[in-house]
Amino acid sequence: VQLQASGGGLVQTGGSLRLSCAAYGFTIGNYWMYWLRQTPGKRLEWVSSINSAGDTFYSDSVKGRFTISRDSGENALYLQMDALKPEDTAPYFCARDRSGLGRGQGTLVTVSS
């Protein structure tokens, strides 16, 4: 099982980014999948999740601005991030476990003010 996040970068406040997560060794659609980010104190913070039925969930801090989705054909997970704020700056990870276990390498999002 391997997960690889990509798509991060530097963007101005109010801008958008789309993160991608490629999955290897399992089928994304069969599992709950999560996007997490790491706070300055190194704690992993839950951002969003999608279950096998396609139901989506968001933290209050990103609700209405971020959209999680998946592509079964590509076996990939996505996070569309709009109206970005400086406080969204963090490394972002995709994971099959909300604790972040087995999350793989993340992708850095930097939002300038």
Secondary structure, DSSP 8 states (H G I E B T S, - for coil): -EEEEE--EEEETT--EEEEEEEESS-GGGS-EEEEEE-TTS-EEEEEEE-TT--EEE-TTTTTTEEEEEETTTTEEEEEE-S--GGG-EEEEEESSTT-TT--B-EEEEEE-
